[in-house]
Amino acid sequence: MSNGIEIRRFDCLVIGAGGAGLRAALQLAQADLHVAVVSKVFPTRSHTVAAQGGMNAALGNVSPDNWHWHMYDTVKGSDFLGDQDAIEYMCRAASRLVIELEHAGVPFTRLENGRIYQRAFGGQSQNYGGDQAARTCAAADRTGHAILHSLYQQNLQARTHFFDEYFATDLLVSEDGVTQGAMVIDIASGEPIIIEAKSTLLATGGSARIYRNSTNAMINTGDGMAMVLRAGMPVQDMEFVQFHPTGIAGLGMLISEATRGEGGYLINKDGERFMKRYAPKAMDLASRDVVSRAIATEIREGRGCGEKADHVLLQLHHLDSDIVKNRLPGIRDMSIRFAGVDPVDAPIPVFPTAHYTMGGIPTNRMGQVVSPVLNAPEEAQPGLYAIGECACVSVHGANRLGGNSLLDIVVFGKAAGDHIIEFLQDNPIHTTLNQASIDRAVEHINRWEKTGEGESVAEMTNEMRAMMEEFCGVFRTQEVLDEGVEKIRGLLGRLNGVRLGDQSKVFNTARFEAFELENQLEVAMATMLSAAARQESRGAHSRLDFPERDDREWMKHTLYFNRDGGVLDYKPVRTQPLSVDSFPPVKRVY
Amino acid sequence: MIRFSIYRFDPDKDNKPYMQDYELDEAEMAGRQMLLDALLLLKEKDESLSFRRSCREGVCGSDSMNINGSNGLACITPISSLKQPIKLNPLPGMPVIRDLIVDMEPFYKQYRTVKPWLINDEPVPEIERLQSDEDRQKLDGLYECILCGCCSTACPSFWWNPDKYLGPAALLQSYRFLIDSRDKATNERLDELEDPFRLFRCHSIMNCVEACPRDLNPAEAIHKIRKMLLARSS
């Protein structure tokens, strides 16, 4: 016992039970390690469940393909900010891991010959920029659901120890920087417990909920990123937030890129297929940053649809209705429910919507969290790992390709699992818990026990989300970003005055929304400050005042630390792949 | 005004449950139309009001509750479809933790009982296990289950015997693996269902079909399992 808090001990603590956390946990449990998975929601409620279109792998089931073409597309898609060693590793591993998922029971859609169905997705090409490729392995338009449920089922079989509905608040770190586990709270009882672990893996997902209009689940609040920041380590490339071109206008629900992969296209108020002016070759299947900017430009220039001219239309009704019904059943359902439109008959109103955090906790390709120490920019932090959307390996660089996120979580879930197994062989015992670290975590928890008059969590959360949208959207300028930095700084200054009215111990969801507000503000500040500093346009970071990519000055990763109100540092891009030649930066056209 | 009557119970301070009335100005909905949107607005005013939620688009299964007497997901139930005052209760027959939040463990336990994972001990091929499009289509209407619990907690047989009767959701999962051409444990799976309770407590009341927010049909899956058992014994 420590501070009267119960302690549980495991070989590995996995925080987050989406696809990344579950893939890693499976690797560890199958190696007969004692693994605890902590998740603030029941595992199958994690946001992986909402992924629709599919997972990229150069199986070549539909069009000729190989992993090197996939690597080229990913490097180009990243606008040359992705680390080419990690990208090579991911693209090489892809086929084997998709097949492994199939063996684990994932109900992929099938081709006539019984092999896995693959569809076309944005930014995919054959032969380094040639014809469109069909590389995205799909289970209808519910691929994330199919993968997450199968991985959970595999973990049940492997007898992984689940802490369902436990919320992690802080990492516990020794004085010399070894991660020793985390402080977590049982949501149902409100009681804190310490999970002491020889290794800790963060798989807490992204943070696109910091935006008002978001495709993300309400749980995507950047918890792991904020935990790392509070522990004194940096987050990387946070200015790169992907706006998905096709969220349902005004609501944000995701309408998968699979709609365009299956032959759908975008039109403006004149009925024009405007993408031909922005990406003459790839058209509607250009990279997401390109398509989102095109839509935003059409609307800015008065060619938007509807009474307020505030969205464009995604048309599918020219397709055979069986394609929509069989390959896009979830999209059809979502569109009918939320937009009141059956895409078999009429187009869906869409708008670019905050979707994915390309940045995150810096790691190497083994999933080890890396941080600058003295003069080395990438020193592995002992015992700490991060994977999936909360991490930045970086395989997505400045813009992620559709179909690469489900791939990312599986590839680096396995890689981190494998590395932890090795790490545990060299580090077989628990180190003595650091009392100072526990005290800080307890103090953090107690902060929300202050009562009395104060602002509400909901008010401040709403204010932050509106600010992110207004000051850090698809198009950015210095003036607007600088104002945004001051606005978010203002919120951080007021945070201390926020009060939690509900002090019940039992399943107090308001209490966890308070912790989530703190986390989101940390991430919002990182995003805004990193964006204000980067004076170029690259991938999803698009500056009207600096419209060109500047490789001489800016082909480097941003690191943000939360000390002294926010400090930035930079480190070089890893341009050297593992075994093939580097793809040097060239002008990016689709 | 939109009117609500919501089940409240916080064991930390309440001796017993009670119904609380709430009102919400329609204008506050600002174009949003779902019950969950309204609940989120109510929670901004009364942060003690407790319910689960996550994806807010009907795919994660968090916000299942009893809405005007029927089980459903708040995030895909339009306010306009509901008679007022909108009566919200926790899922029936489950232990209540607080307000609209129930302990789902009895439901999850039955899910785990059916071994919901693919069993295939044959040598692992270097490519995917081939499956015909026709065989794959047999999984449609089964694999999409989101484990929200709406069906099982609408089933009187599950209310009476939640520990012995598997319930519609777990049986739907069971059939999802029984019918998967890649799964090789069909006989073992059927053996475990030959029991007076696990499968045969289903009395075809069909509440599950009505309750499923994803339009799945657990009753049909149960019927097909019975047919498999029958075919095996004859």
Interface residues (C-beta under 8 A of the other chain):
Chain A: V41 F42 T44 R45 S46 H47 V49 A50 V98 I99 E102 H103 A104 G105 P107 F108 T109 R110 L111 E112 N113 G114 R115 I116 A139 A140 R142 H145 A146 H149 S150 Q153 Q154 L156 Q157 A188 A217 M218 I219 G250 L251 M253 L254 G330 D333 M334 R337 F338 S456 V457 A458 E459 L500 G501 D502 S504 K505 V506 F507 N508 T509 A510 E513
Chain B: D10 P11 D12 K13 G31 R32 K43 E44 E47 S48 S50 F51 R52 R53 S54 C55 R56 E57 G58 V59 C60 G61 S62 I76 I97 R98 D99 I101 D103 M104 Y108 R112 K115 P116 W117 L118 N120 V124 E126 I127 E128 R129 L130 Q131 S132 D133 D135 R136 L139 D140 Y143 E144 I146 L147 F177 D180 R182 D183
